[in-house]
Amino acid sequence: MSVRPVAASYSTCAALSLSPMPVRAALRRLINERALDAKPSGTAVVPRMTRREFSDLTAMRLQLEPLALTLAAPHLKPAQFDRFDAFVLQHETARLESDPKGVRQADTGFLFELYRSCGSALLLSFIESLWLRRSPMFWEARWALLGSSLGRAPHRHKEITDALRQGETAMARDFLIDEIRNAGEFLLEAMRFREATD
């Protein structure tokens, strides 16, 4: 994929039904967050990570996301648990229907419903930045991940919800760590990575 961040190409604007200004702002943010690479020609491309970069990203997720869960746990409201249950059902329905977009939406919705209660805008911004970097790879791997839902890389959202509902924050944290680690290990085996240049 390539786009022109300076010109905010008409095709990108048309696809998003937006004027050039917000598209330019979004593209610049993606470049600043290193979710896109700017080329001398003025185009921006989705970068392919090296194996080391992906391992580093997973290691950072393993530190930041369990911290967000731990901070969020005391602040969760009954209505949020209803939303967690709905996301778990949405994920399972999408998986059974072989709908990778639905699976991804349920996964993102569940985790960020949880993380937004952490009370730290800074921590949330760090996590969002990591997700921006990981998203292209997870979308590329969507069919492999979908096929692995009962295998190497299952999500643990029901277990996380049940543990949080029972006040077992440490157990919920362990389930989240297990989910992130297993998905990372699976993708290290399943995906192609850019060769490191140094």
Steps between C-alpha positions, in 0.01 A plus 500: 500500500624849420349847539623856458495667844572850371249496219249295702408314182150541365448124499576479874268794575225351285534157660461654846241761393718770655656826389880516453579676830398221745651239267832688498491529880429129539777402259749725677408345833545150358843602369595654836387181676704295248188318383585637153839569343541820295699457179704771322249485213231636732315171538444317826509122527403252767832373640574133547659436838817304562478197725684696770259794475201271538660325799568839659143611437365182660730547801367854547141380471573241768600780737250774417173318437499291820580824688197666339283204602626517859432874522158464337370211710386704807307743280295260287121547509225239456408645160856440382478132589187483284704648215784253565248214472366647175850526352574138598180388325578719196850348478369144517227568242750662262744212543232240423398700193865532384473879520849640571380861504239416763757310706737795490228751592393286796859457616577871478168599654544268797854598586458875460172495695719362778808717452304827486413452867867503606485871587828581323475685170877463455494122542205473263683708238804269522278195448320664208837575340606135529170391347552737208832328431359148535173546309628450142668172596195374689280586202737320263493199735122507546429165334785324679383643832140407427602143431696491824219619729469155654871427472820689565360852530161493674359813652432486875232767525239284671752389761615861548139614544417223748813569705435875513136441593619288793755762609793278396712770338825301507330207327354730233844652451651153451236412239579820309875431514434149369292636211758761395794259531330216309391730217852643478663157487251381239564800274878468532462154346224578250594838350763637263719776642722762340870415515692716747750734333740540793 
